[in-house]
Amino acid sequence: MAVVRHETGRVKKGDTVVVLAGKNKGKQGQVIRVIHKRDRILVERVNLIKRHTKPTQTSQGGIVEKEASIHASNVALVCSKCKKAVRIGFKIHEDGAKVRVCRSCGEELDK
């Protein structure tokens, strides 16, 4: 199975994203974790599932609600200036640093 790795490089941990497709369409949240090998991301309070866990020495057990991963192509980054879902471009500074920019307003997303 061929894996296309094109979306996860654009979204980083801590970014605010909006879900574009699926049952959670329209929800916003911060990225908790990026899984590059599978092109998936975990977004805070989005795509919640219920996990039935057994009690262990450290945890009580019971029904735990946690986030499940969603595919990176189903989210878009939210620009801090535009306050909307935007496409991402890249710009290279004179010192060789590669930064992400908003395609709508040109604002740098990496501070």
Biopython code that builds the backbone (N, CA, C, O; Angstrom):
import numpy as np
from Bio.PDB.StructureBuilder import StructureBuilder

atoms = [
    (1, "MET", "N", (0.836, -1.179, 0.000)),
    (1, "MET", "CA", (0.000, 0.000, 0.000)),
    (1, "MET", "C", (0.883, 1.245, 0.000)),
    (1, "MET", "O", (1.751, 1.394, 0.860)),
    (2, "ALA", "N", (0.664, 2.118, -0.945)),
    (2, "ALA", "CA", (1.450, 3.348, -1.036)),
    (2, "ALA", "C", (0.889, 4.390, -0.078)),
    (2, "ALA", "O", (-0.320, 4.621, -0.033)),
    (3, "VAL", "N", (1.774, 5.013, 0.682)),
    (3, "VAL", "CA", (1.372, 6.053, 1.612)),
    (3, "VAL", "C", (1.828, 7.392, 1.060)),
    (3, "VAL", "O", (3.005, 7.581, 0.755)),
    (4, "VAL", "N", (0.889, 8.318, 0.934)),
    (4, "VAL", "CA", (1.206, 9.642, 0.431)),
    (4, "VAL", "C", (1.437, 10.555, 1.627)),
    (4, "VAL", "O", (0.510, 10.842, 2.384)),
    (5, "ARG", "N", (2.663, 11.007, 1.793)),
    (5, "ARG", "CA", (2.994, 11.870, 2.930)),
    (5, "ARG", "C", (3.131, 13.310, 2.445)),
    (5, "ARG", "O", (4.223, 13.773, 2.116)),
    (6, "HIS", "N", (1.998, 14.003, 2.411)),
    (6, "HIS", "CA", (2.051, 15.387, 1.943)),
    (6, "HIS", "C", (1.366, 16.340, 2.900)),
    (6, "HIS", "O", (1.704, 17.524, 2.914)),
    (7, "GLU", "N", (0.429, 15.883, 3.691)),
    (7, "GLU", "CA", (-0.341, 16.776, 4.551)),
    (7, "GLU", "C", (0.282, 16.961, 5.926)),
    (7, "GLU", "O", (0.189, 18.049, 6.494)),
    (8, "THR", "N", (0.913, 15.931, 6.480)),
    (8, "THR", "CA", (1.374, 16.018, 7.868)),
    (8, "THR", "C", (2.531, 16.977, 8.047)),
    (8, "THR", "O", (2.739, 17.467, 9.157)),
    (9, "GLY", "N", (3.291, 17.267, 7.008)),
    (9, "GLY", "CA", (4.373, 18.228, 7.120)),
    (9, "GLY", "C", (3.879, 19.670, 7.232)),
    (9, "GLY", "O", (4.627, 20.562, 7.631)),
    (10, "ARG", "N", (2.635, 19.883, 6.883)),
    (10, "ARG", "CA", (2.063, 21.220, 6.926)),
    (10, "ARG", "C", (1.430, 21.531, 8.279)),
    (10, "ARG", "O", (1.275, 22.701, 8.630)),
    (11, "VAL", "N", (1.067, 20.518, 9.032)),
    (11, "VAL", "CA", (0.419, 20.703, 10.329)),
    (11, "VAL", "C", (1.374, 20.235, 11.415)),
    (11, "VAL", "O", (1.959, 19.157, 11.314)),
    (12, "LYS", "N", (1.530, 21.055, 12.463)),
    (12, "LYS", "CA", (2.449, 20.729, 13.549)),
    (12, "LYS", "C", (1.711, 20.698, 14.876)),
    (12, "LYS", "O", (0.604, 21.223, 14.996)),
    (13, "LYS", "N", (2.329, 20.085, 15.863)),
    (13, "LYS", "CA", (1.764, 20.015, 17.205)),
    (13, "LYS", "C", (1.570, 21.431, 17.748)),
    (13, "LYS", "O", (2.471, 22.266, 17.659)),
    (14, "GLY", "N", (0.393, 21.693, 18.309)),
    (14, "GLY", "CA", (0.099, 23.003, 18.857)),
    (14, "GLY", "C", (-0.656, 23.922, 17.909)),
    (14, "GLY", "O", (-1.151, 24.966, 18.333)),
    (15, "ASP", "N", (-0.756, 23.557, 16.632)),
    (15, "ASP", "CA", (-1.494, 24.360, 15.661)),
    (15, "ASP", "C", (-3.000, 24.272, 15.931)),
    (15, "ASP", "O", (-3.492, 23.255, 16.420)),
    (16, "THR", "N", (-3.715, 25.336, 15.610)),
    (16, "THR", "CA", (-5.173, 25.306, 15.669)),
    (16, "THR", "C", (-5.675, 24.929, 14.285)),
    (16, "THR", "O", (-5.312, 25.553, 13.288)),
    (17, "VAL", "N", (-6.521, 23.895, 14.235)),
    (17, "VAL", "CA", (-7.036, 23.404, 12.959)),
    (17, "VAL", "C", (-8.556, 23.321, 13.019)),
    (17, "VAL", "O", (-9.147, 23.294, 14.099)),
    (18, "VAL", "N", (-9.182, 23.281, 11.840)),
    (18, "VAL", "CA", (-10.622, 23.086, 11.715)),
    (18, "VAL", "C", (-10.828, 21.832, 10.873)),
    (18, "VAL", "O", (-10.113, 21.607, 9.897)),
    (19, "VAL", "N", (-11.818, 21.011, 11.259)),
    (19, "VAL", "CA", (-12.108, 19.760, 10.555)),
    (19, "VAL", "C", (-12.979, 20.080, 9.349)),
    (19, "VAL", "O", (-13.988, 20.775, 9.469)),
    (20, "LEU", "N", (-12.581, 19.567, 8.177)),
    (20, "LEU", "CA", (-13.265, 19.861, 6.916)),
    (20, "LEU", "C", (-14.272, 18.793, 6.511)),
    (20, "LEU", "O", (-15.209, 19.085, 5.769)),
    (21, "ALA", "N", (-14.097, 17.554, 6.986)),
    (21, "ALA", "CA", (-14.965, 16.463, 6.536)),
    (21, "ALA", "C", (-15.207, 15.475, 7.667)),
    (21, "ALA", "O", (-14.419, 15.372, 8.606)),
    (22, "GLY", "N", (-16.307, 14.758, 7.556)),
    (22, "GLY", "CA", (-16.621, 13.722, 8.531)),
    (22, "GLY", "C", (-17.637, 14.185, 9.552)),
    (22, "GLY", "O", (-18.212, 15.267, 9.427)),
    (23, "LYS", "N", (-17.856, 13.355, 10.569)),
    (23, "LYS", "CA", (-18.895, 13.638, 11.568)),
    (23, "LYS", "C", (-18.543, 14.835, 12.452)),
    (23, "LYS", "O", (-19.424, 15.399, 13.100)),
    (24, "ASN", "N", (-17.278, 15.226, 12.488)),
    (24, "ASN", "CA", (-16.832, 16.353, 13.306)),
    (24, "ASN", "C", (-16.593, 17.614, 12.483)),
    (24, "ASN", "O", (-15.867, 18.508, 12.916)),
    (25, "LYS", "N", (-17.197, 17.691, 11.300)),
    (25, "LYS", "CA", (-16.988, 18.817, 10.387)),
    (25, "LYS", "C", (-17.334, 20.135, 11.073)),
    (25, "LYS", "O", (-18.390, 20.273, 11.691)),
    (26, "GLY", "N", (-16.412, 21.111, 10.950)),
    (26, "GLY", "CA", (-16.632, 22.426, 11.520)),
    (26, "GLY", "C", (-16.027, 22.631, 12.900)),
    (26, "GLY", "O", (-15.898, 23.770, 13.349)),
    (27, "LYS", "N", (-15.656, 21.557, 13.581)),
    (27, "LYS", "CA", (-15.072, 21.688, 14.917)),
    (27, "LYS", "C", (-13.640, 22.177, 14.829)),
    (27, "LYS", "O", (-12.909, 21.832, 13.901)),
    (28, "GLN", "N", (-13.245, 22.991, 15.810)),
    (28, "GLN", "CA", (-11.880, 23.493, 15.885)),
    (28, "GLN", "C", (-11.208, 22.935, 17.124)),
    (28, "GLN", "O", (-11.866, 22.630, 18.118)),
    (29, "GLY", "N", (-9.893, 22.806, 17.054)),
    (29, "GLY", "CA", (-9.129, 22.348, 18.202)),
    (29, "GLY", "C", (-7.643, 22.430, 17.932)),
    (29, "GLY", "O", (-7.211, 22.686, 16.808)),
    (30, "GLN", "N", (-6.865, 22.207, 18.988)),
    (30, "GLN", "CA", (-5.414, 22.226, 18.855)),
    (30, "GLN", "C", (-4.909, 20.819, 18.580)),
    (30, "GLN", "O", (-5.463, 19.836, 19.073)),
    (31, "VAL", "N", (-3.848, 20.740, 17.783)),
    (31, "VAL", "CA", (-3.242, 19.455, 17.450)),
    (31, "VAL", "C", (-2.456, 18.961, 18.666)),
    (31, "VAL", "O", (-1.584, 19.661, 19.180)),
    (32, "ILE", "N", (-2.780, 17.743, 19.118)),
    (32, "ILE", "CA", (-2.104, 17.132, 20.262)),
    (32, "ILE", "C", (-0.882, 16.350, 19.799)),
    (32, "ILE", "O", (0.178, 16.398, 20.423)),
    (33, "ARG", "N", (-1.050, 15.626, 18.689)),
    (33, "ARG", "CA", (0.001, 14.726, 18.210)),
    (33, "ARG", "C", (-0.120, 14.548, 16.702)),
    (33, "ARG", "O", (-1.225, 14.530, 16.161)),
    (34, "VAL", "N", (1.014, 14.418, 16.029)),
    (34, "VAL", "CA", (1.051, 14.164, 14.590)),
    (34, "VAL", "C", (1.695, 12.796, 14.372)),
    (34, "VAL", "O", (2.801, 12.541, 14.848)),
    (35, "ILE", "N", (0.988, 11.911, 13.643)),
    (35, "ILE", "CA", (1.500, 10.572, 13.337)),
    (35, "ILE", "C", (1.893, 10.576, 11.862)),
    (35, "ILE", "O", (1.060, 10.328, 10.990)),
    (36, "HIS", "N", (3.171, 10.860, 11.587)),
    (36, "HIS", "CA", (3.645, 11.050, 10.221)),
    (36, "HIS", "C", (3.549, 9.782, 9.377)),
    (36, "HIS", "O", (3.207, 9.853, 8.196)),
    (37, "LYS", "N", (3.841, 8.640, 9.956)),
    (37, "LYS", "CA", (3.869, 7.405, 9.174)),
    (37, "LYS", "C", (2.507, 7.039, 8.597)),
    (37, "LYS", "O", (2.425, 6.405, 7.545)),
    (38, "ARG", "N", (1.431, 7.440, 9.289)),
    (38, "ARG", "CA", (0.089, 7.088, 8.836)),
    (38, "ARG", "C", (-0.708, 8.295, 8.349)),
    (38, "ARG", "O", (-1.896, 8.164, 8.055)),
    (39, "ASP", "N", (-0.074, 9.477, 8.255)),
    (39, "ASP", "CA", (-0.736, 10.707, 7.809)),
    (39, "ASP", "C", (-1.965, 11.035, 8.650)),
    (39, "ASP", "O", (-3.003, 11.428, 8.117)),
    (40, "ARG", "N", (-1.841, 10.872, 9.969)),
    (40, "ARG", "CA", (-2.972, 11.105, 10.850)),
    (40, "ARG", "C", (-2.577, 12.063, 11.969)),
    (40, "ARG", "O", (-1.402, 12.186, 12.316)),
    (41, "ILE", "N", (-3.588, 12.742, 12.531)),
    (41, "ILE", "CA", (-3.330, 13.661, 13.635)),
    (41, "ILE", "C", (-4.394, 13.493, 14.711)),
    (41, "ILE", "O", (-5.515, 13.064, 14.436)),
    (42, "LEU", "N", (-4.022, 13.839, 15.941)),
    (42, "LEU", "CA", (-4.955, 13.867, 17.065)),
    (42, "LEU", "C", (-5.272, 15.317, 17.359)),
    (42, "LEU", "O", (-4.366, 16.128, 17.552)),
    (43, "VAL", "N", (-6.564, 15.652, 17.396)),
    (43, "VAL", "CA", (-7.002, 17.014, 17.665)),
    (43, "VAL", "C", (-7.774, 17.013, 18.980)),
    (43, "VAL", "O", (-8.610, 16.145, 19.227)),
    (44, "GLU", "N", (-7.475, 18.005, 19.816)),
    (44, "GLU", "CA", (-8.082, 18.112, 21.138)),
    (44, "GLU", "C", (-9.609, 18.226, 21.052)),
    (44, "GLU", "O", (-10.132, 19.094, 20.352)),
    (45, "ARG", "N", (-10.320, 17.343, 21.770)),
    (45, "ARG", "CA", (-11.783, 17.311, 21.871)),
    (45, "ARG", "C", (-12.493, 17.112, 20.523)),
    (45, "ARG", "O", (-13.628, 17.556, 20.350)),
    (46, "VAL", "N", (-11.827, 16.448, 19.570)),
    (46, "VAL", "CA", (-12.416, 16.136, 18.270)),
    (46, "VAL", "C", (-12.289, 14.641, 18.039)),
    (46, "VAL", "O", (-11.264, 14.045, 18.370)),
    (47, "ASN", "N", (-13.333, 14.024, 17.468)),
    (47, "ASN", "CA", (-13.382, 12.589, 17.180)),
    (47, "ASN", "C", (-13.210, 11.772, 18.459)),
    (47, "ASN", "O", (-12.337, 10.908, 18.542)),
    (48, "LEU", "N", (-14.050, 12.055, 19.452)),
    (48, "LEU", "CA", (-13.975, 11.368, 20.738)),
    (48, "LEU", "C", (-14.561, 9.964, 20.635)),
    (48, "LEU", "O", (-15.593, 9.753, 19.999)),
    (49, "ILE", "N", (-13.884, 9.009, 21.272)),
    (49, "ILE", "CA", (-14.354, 7.628, 21.345)),
    (49, "ILE", "C", (-14.398, 7.215, 22.807)),
    (49, "ILE", "O", (-13.739, 7.817, 23.653)),
    (50, "LYS", "N", (-15.182, 6.181, 23.096)),
    (50, "LYS", "CA", (-15.245, 5.654, 24.448)),
    (50, "LYS", "C", (-14.453, 4.353, 24.499)),
    (50, "LYS", "O", (-14.700, 3.432, 23.720)),
    (51, "ARG", "N", (-13.501, 4.286, 25.423)),
    (51, "ARG", "CA", (-12.650, 3.116, 25.578)),
    (51, "ARG", "C", (-12.967, 2.468, 26.919)),
    (51, "ARG", "O", (-12.886, 3.126, 27.956)),
    (52, "HIS", "N", (-13.327, 1.183, 26.913)),
    (52, "HIS", "CA", (-13.594, 0.459, 28.148)),
    (52, "HIS", "C", (-12.276, -0.139, 28.642)),
    (52, "HIS", "O", (-11.701, -1.009, 27.989)),
    (53, "THR", "N", (-11.802, 0.329, 29.792)),
    (53, "THR", "CA", (-10.500, -0.094, 30.290)),
    (53, "THR", "C", (-10.643, -0.901, 31.570)),
    (53, "THR", "O", (-11.519, -0.640, 32.395)),
    (54, "LYS", "N", (-9.772, -1.879, 31.719)),
    (54, "LYS", "CA", (-9.734, -2.692, 32.938)),
    (54, "LYS", "C", (-8.980, -1.931, 34.023)),
    (54, "LYS", "O", (-8.085, -1.143, 33.718)),
    (55, "PRO", "N", (-9.333, -2.157, 35.276)),
    (55, "PRO", "CA", (-8.570, -1.510, 36.347)),
    (55, "PRO", "C", (-7.159, -2.088, 36.444)),
    (55, "PRO", "O", (-6.961, -3.295, 36.308)),
    (56, "THR", "N", (-6.194, -1.219, 36.678)),
    (56, "THR", "CA", (-4.815, -1.643, 36.901)),
    (56, "THR", "C", (-4.359, -1.057, 38.232)),
    (56, "THR", "O", (-5.141, -0.415, 38.933)),
    (57, "GLN", "N", (-3.093, -1.277, 38.578)),
    (57, "GLN", "CA", (-2.574, -0.734, 39.825)),
    (57, "GLN", "C", (-2.534, 0.791, 39.807)),
    (57, "GLN", "O", (-2.625, 1.427, 40.858)),
    (58, "THR", "N", (-2.399, 1.383, 38.615)),
    (58, "THR", "CA", (-2.286, 2.844, 38.522)),
    (58, "THR", "C", (-3.609, 3.522, 38.194)),
    (58, "THR", "O", (-3.815, 4.660, 38.613)),
    (59, "SER", "N", (-4.522, 2.870, 37.457)),
    (59, "SER", "CA", (-5.780, 3.507, 37.076)),
    (59, "SER", "C", (-6.969, 2.719, 37.600)),
    (59, "SER", "O", (-6.888, 1.512, 37.828)),
    (60, "GLN", "N", (-8.074, 3.430, 37.785)),
    (60, "GLN", "CA", (-9.277, 2.841, 38.351)),
    (60, "GLN", "C", (-10.020, 1.965, 37.345)),
    (60, "GLN", "O", (-10.663, 0.984, 37.719)),
    (61, "GLY", "N", (-9.926, 2.327, 36.061)),
    (61, "GLY", "CA", (-10.650, 1.598, 35.044)),
    (61, "GLY", "C", (-12.007, 2.218, 34.800)),
    (61, "GLY", "O", (-12.343, 3.232, 35.412)),
    (62, "GLY", "N", (-12.798, 1.625, 33.910)),
    (62, "GLY", "CA", (-14.118, 2.151, 33.579)),
    (62, "GLY", "C", (-14.162, 2.624, 32.144)),
    (62, "GLY", "O", (-13.333, 2.228, 31.324)),
    (63, "ILE", "N", (-15.135, 3.475, 31.839)),
    (63, "ILE", "CA", (-15.296, 3.989, 30.481)),
    (63, "ILE", "C", (-14.565, 5.318, 30.383)),
    (63, "ILE", "O", (-14.903, 6.282, 31.070)),
    (64, "VAL", "N", (-13.552, 5.356, 29.514)),
    (64, "VAL", "CA", (-12.709, 6.546, 29.352)),
    (64, "VAL", "C", (-12.974, 7.140, 27.969)),
    (64, "VAL", "O", (-12.973, 6.423, 26.969)),
    (65, "GLU", "N", (-13.201, 8.451, 27.919)),
    (65, "GLU", "CA", (-13.369, 9.134, 26.644)),
    (65, "GLU", "C", (-12.033, 9.701, 26.205)),
    (65, "GLU", "O", (-11.370, 10.404, 26.967)),
    (66, "LYS", "N", (-11.636, 9.397, 24.971)),
    (66, "LYS", "CA", (-10.363, 9.908, 24.466)),
    (66, "LYS", "C", (-10.472, 10.217, 22.986)),
    (66, "LYS", "O", (-11.418, 9.800, 22.318)),
    (67, "GLU", "N", (-9.484, 10.958, 22.480)),
    (67, "GLU", "CA", (-9.484, 11.352, 21.078)),
    (67, "GLU", "C", (-8.950, 10.220, 20.209)),
    (67, "GLU", "O", (-7.991, 9.538, 20.571)),
    (68, "ALA", "N", (-9.585, 10.035, 19.060)),
    (68, "ALA", "CA", (-9.084, 9.116, 18.049)),
    (68, "ALA", "C", (-8.473, 9.961, 16.933)),
    (68, "ALA", "O", (-8.825, 11.129, 16.771)),
    (69, "SER", "N", (-7.561, 9.372, 16.170)),
    (69, "SER", "CA", (-6.886, 10.129, 15.117)),
    (69, "SER", "C", (-7.808, 10.334, 13.919)),
    (69, "SER", "O", (-8.704, 9.531, 13.659)),
    (70, "ILE", "N", (-7.568, 11.421, 13.199)),
    (70, "ILE", "CA", (-8.263, 11.678, 11.940)),
    (70, "ILE", "C", (-7.210, 11.914, 10.867)),
    (70, "ILE", "O", (-6.079, 12.294, 11.171)),
    (71, "HIS", "N", (-7.582, 11.689, 9.624)),
    (71, "HIS", "CA", (-6.623, 11.838, 8.538)),
    (71, "HIS", "C", (-6.265, 13.313, 8.358)),
    (71, "HIS", "O", (-7.117, 14.194, 8.481)),
    (72, "ALA", "N", (-5.002, 13.560, 8.068)),
    (72, "ALA", "CA", (-4.500, 14.926, 7.968)),
    (72, "ALA", "C", (-5.128, 15.701, 6.816)),
    (72, "ALA", "O", (-5.168, 16.931, 6.856)),
    (73, "SER", "N", (-5.617, 15.010, 5.794)),
    (73, "SER", "CA", (-6.232, 15.708, 4.664)),
    (73, "SER", "C", (-7.610, 16.251, 5.020)),
    (73, "SER", "O", (-8.166, 17.055, 4.272)),
    (74, "ASN", "N", (-8.169, 15.824, 6.152)),
    (74, "ASN", "CA", (-9.496, 16.280, 6.560)),
    (74, "ASN", "C", (-9.460, 17.495, 7.473)),
    (74, "ASN", "O", (-10.494, 17.880, 8.018)),
    (75, "VAL", "N", (-8.298, 18.105, 7.652)),
    (75, "VAL", "CA", (-8.202, 19.308, 8.478)),
    (75, "VAL", "C", (-7.497, 20.411, 7.699)),
    (75, "VAL", "O", (-6.739, 20.156, 6.762)),
    (76, "ALA", "N", (-7.772, 21.653, 8.119)),
    (76, "ALA", "CA", (-7.090, 22.809, 7.536)),
    (76, "ALA", "C", (-6.634, 23.701, 8.675)),
    (76, "ALA", "O", (-7.321, 23.829, 9.688)),
    (77, "LEU", "N", (-5.494, 24.304, 8.510)),
    (77, "LEU", "CA", (-4.937, 25.197, 9.515)),
    (77, "LEU", "C", (-5.753, 26.478, 9.593)),
    (77, "LEU", "O", (-6.230, 26.978, 8.575)),
    (78, "VAL", "N", (-5.914, 27.011, 10.807)),
    (78, "VAL", "CA", (-6.621, 28.271, 11.010)),
    (78, "VAL", "C", (-5.578, 29.371, 11.154)),
    (78, "VAL", "O", (-4.730, 29.314, 12.045)),
    (79, "CYS", "N", (-5.640, 30.377, 10.278)),
    (79, "CYS", "CA", (-4.707, 31.505, 10.308)),
    (79, "CYS", "C", (-5.075, 32.416, 11.477)),
    (79, "CYS", "O", (-6.250, 32.711, 11.695)),
    (80, "SER", "N", (-4.069, 32.860, 12.226)),
    (80, "SER", "CA", (-4.324, 33.722, 13.380)),
    (80, "SER", "C", (-4.784, 35.116, 12.957)),
    (80, "SER", "O", (-5.472, 35.795, 13.720)),
    (81, "LYS", "N", (-4.416, 35.544, 11.765)),
    (81, "LYS", "CA", (-4.823, 36.868, 11.281)),
    (81, "LYS", "C", (-6.184, 36.816, 10.582)),
    (81, "LYS", "O", (-7.048, 37.651, 10.849)),
    (82, "CYS", "N", (-6.381, 35.834, 9.685)),
    (82, "CYS", "CA", (-7.632, 35.702, 8.932)),
    (82, "CYS", "C", (-8.771, 35.142, 9.787)),
    (82, "CYS", "O", (-9.937, 35.459, 9.552)),
    (83, "LYS", "N", (-8.438, 34.313, 10.779)),
    (83, "LYS", "CA", (-9.416, 33.628, 11.637)),
    (83, "LYS", "C", (-10.311, 32.682, 10.843)),
    (83, "LYS", "O", (-11.485, 32.507, 11.169)),
    (84, "LYS", "N", (-9.738, 32.064, 9.782)),
    (84, "LYS", "CA", (-10.497, 31.102, 8.996)),
    (84, "LYS", "C", (-9.556, 30.009, 8.497)),
    (84, "LYS", "O", (-8.336, 30.141, 8.592)),
    (85, "ALA", "N", (-10.130, 28.931, 7.964)),
    (85, "ALA", "CA", (-9.341, 27.826, 7.438)),
    (85, "ALA", "C", (-8.638, 28.284, 6.167)),
    (85, "ALA", "O", (-9.266, 28.834, 5.262)),
    (86, "VAL", "N", (-7.321, 28.051, 6.108)),
    (86, "VAL", "CA", (-6.542, 28.541, 4.974)),
    (86, "VAL", "C", (-5.643, 27.444, 4.419)),
    (86, "VAL", "O", (-5.349, 26.454, 5.089)),
    (87, "ARG", "N", (-5.217, 27.649, 3.184)),
    (87, "ARG", "CA", (-4.202, 26.790, 2.594)),
    (87, "ARG", "C", (-2.843, 27.325, 3.018)),
    (87, "ARG", "O", (-2.694, 28.501, 3.350)),
    (88, "ILE", "N", (-1.853, 26.437, 2.998)),
    (88, "ILE", "CA", (-0.533, 26.787, 3.504)),
    (88, "ILE", "C", (0.470, 26.794, 2.369)),
    (88, "ILE", "O", (0.490, 25.891, 1.533)),
    (89, "GLY", "N", (1.308, 27.830, 2.349)),
    (89, "GLY", "CA", (2.420, 27.902, 1.421)),
    (89, "GLY", "C", (3.716, 27.951, 2.211)),
    (89, "GLY", "O", (3.698, 28.028, 3.439)),
    (90, "PHE", "N", (4.826, 27.905, 1.518)),
    (90, "PHE", "CA", (6.122, 27.949, 2.180)),
    (90, "PHE", "C", (6.951, 29.084, 1.604)),
    (90, "PHE", "O", (6.855, 29.404, 0.419)),
    (91, "LYS", "N", (7.776, 29.696, 2.469)),
    (91, "LYS", "CA", (8.668, 30.770, 2.058)),
    (91, "LYS", "C", (10.022, 30.507, 2.703)),
    (91, "LYS", "O", (10.095, 30.066, 3.850)),
    (92, "ILE", "N", (11.085, 30.775, 1.968)),
    (92, "ILE", "CA", (12.430, 30.569, 2.503)),
    (92, "ILE", "C", (13.061, 31.926, 2.747)),
    (92, "ILE", "O", (13.157, 32.750, 1.838)),
    (93, "HIS", "N", (13.498, 32.158, 4.001)),
    (93, "HIS", "CA", (14.142, 33.418, 4.372)),
    (93, "HIS", "C", (15.579, 33.449, 3.850)),
    (93, "HIS", "O", (16.100, 32.448, 3.357)),
    (94, "GLU", "N", (16.207, 34.625, 3.970)),
    (94, "GLU", "CA", (17.589, 34.790, 3.516)),
    (94, "GLU", "C", (18.556, 33.895, 4.289)),
    (94, "GLU", "O", (19.562, 33.439, 3.745)),
    (95, "ASP", "N", (18.240, 33.647, 5.568)),
    (95, "ASP", "CA", (19.126, 32.804, 6.381)),
    (95, "ASP", "C", (18.907, 31.309, 6.133)),
    (95, "ASP", "O", (19.565, 30.479, 6.759)),
    (96, "GLY", "N", (17.992, 30.960, 5.228)),
    (96, "GLY", "CA", (17.758, 29.569, 4.863)),
    (96, "GLY", "C", (16.633, 28.909, 5.639)),
    (96, "GLY", "O", (16.364, 27.725, 5.433)),
    (97, "ALA", "N", (15.968, 29.637, 6.526)),
    (97, "ALA", "CA", (14.875, 29.073, 7.313)),
    (97, "ALA", "C", (13.618, 28.968, 6.452)),
    (97, "ALA", "O", (13.246, 29.922, 5.769)),
    (98, "LYS", "N", (12.971, 27.813, 6.489)),
    (98, "LYS", "CA", (11.749, 27.576, 5.734)),
    (98, "LYS", "C", (10.568, 27.789, 6.682)),
    (98, "LYS", "O", (10.475, 27.128, 7.716)),
    (99, "VAL", "N", (9.675, 28.702, 6.336)),
    (99, "VAL", "CA", (8.533, 29.012, 7.196)),
    (99, "VAL", "C", (7.227, 28.811, 6.431)),
    (99, "VAL", "O", (7.179, 28.931, 5.207)),
    (100, "ARG", "N", (6.168, 28.502, 7.184)),
    (100, "ARG", "CA", (4.843, 28.345, 6.594)),
    (100, "ARG", "C", (4.159, 29.709, 6.535)),
    (100, "ARG", "O", (4.265, 30.509, 7.465)),
    (101, "VAL", "N", (3.455, 29.966, 5.428)),
    (101, "VAL", "CA", (2.733, 31.229, 5.271)),
    (101, "VAL", "C", (1.296, 30.942, 4.848)),
    (101, "VAL", "O", (1.003, 29.928, 4.213)),
    (102, "CYS", "N", (0.416, 31.857, 5.216)),
    (102, "CYS", "CA", (-0.992, 31.791, 4.825)),
    (102, "CYS", "C", (-1.103, 32.197, 3.369)),
    (102, "CYS", "O", (-0.547, 33.219, 2.967)),
    (103, "ARG", "N", (-1.814, 31.407, 2.570)),
    (103, "ARG", "CA", (-1.958, 31.723, 1.156)),
    (103, "ARG", "C", (-2.928, 32.881, 0.922)),
    (103, "ARG", "O", (-2.889, 33.515, -0.132)),
    (104, "SER", "N", (-3.804, 33.164, 1.900)),
    (104, "SER", "CA", (-4.783, 34.243, 1.741)),
    (104, "SER", "C", (-4.179, 35.610, 2.019)),
    (104, "SER", "O", (-4.271, 36.521, 1.197)),
    (105, "CYS", "N", (-3.549, 35.745, 3.211)),
    (105, "CYS", "CA", (-3.077, 37.075, 3.610)),
    (105, "CYS", "C", (-1.561, 37.216, 3.601)),
    (105, "CYS", "O", (-1.052, 38.332, 3.706)),
    (106, "GLY", "N", (-0.826, 36.114, 3.477)),
    (106, "GLY", "CA", (0.630, 36.175, 3.444)),
    (106, "GLY", "C", (1.274, 36.189, 4.824)),
    (106, "GLY", "O", (2.495, 36.304, 4.928)),
    (107, "GLU", "N", (0.480, 36.074, 5.883)),
    (107, "GLU", "CA", (0.979, 36.075, 7.262)),
    (107, "GLU", "C", (1.837, 34.834, 7.523)),
    (107, "GLU", "O", (1.479, 33.732, 7.107)),
    (108, "GLU", "N", (2.968, 35.013, 8.213)),
    (108, "GLU", "CA", (3.810, 33.873, 8.595)),
    (108, "GLU", "C", (3.159, 33.123, 9.737)),
    (108, "GLU", "O", (2.754, 33.727, 10.730)),
    (109, "LEU", "N", (3.054, 31.807, 9.605)),
    (109, "LEU", "CA", (2.404, 30.986, 10.620)),
    (109, "LEU", "C", (3.389, 30.458, 11.649)),
    (109, "LEU", "O", (2.983, 30.059, 12.741)),
    (110, "ASP", "N", (4.675, 30.446, 11.324)),
    (110, "ASP", "CA", (5.710, 30.010, 12.280)),
    (110, "ASP", "C", (6.317, 31.244, 12.930)),
    (110, "ASP", "O", (6.952, 32.063, 12.266)),
    (111, "LYS", "N", (6.117, 31.362, 14.213)),
    (111, "LYS", "CA", (6.666, 32.528, 14.938)),
    (111, "LYS", "C", (7.854, 32.107, 15.752)),
    (111, "LYS", "O", (8.459, 32.934, 16.433)),
]
sb = StructureBuilder()
sb.init_structure("model")
sb.init_model(0)
sb.init_chain("A")
sb.init_seg("    ")
for serial, (resi, resn, name, xyz) in enumerate(atoms, 1):
    if name == "N":
        sb.init_residue(resn, " ", resi, " ")
    sb.init_atom(name, np.array(xyz, "f"), 0.0, 1.0, " ", f" {name:<3s}", serial, name[0])
structure = sb.get_structure()
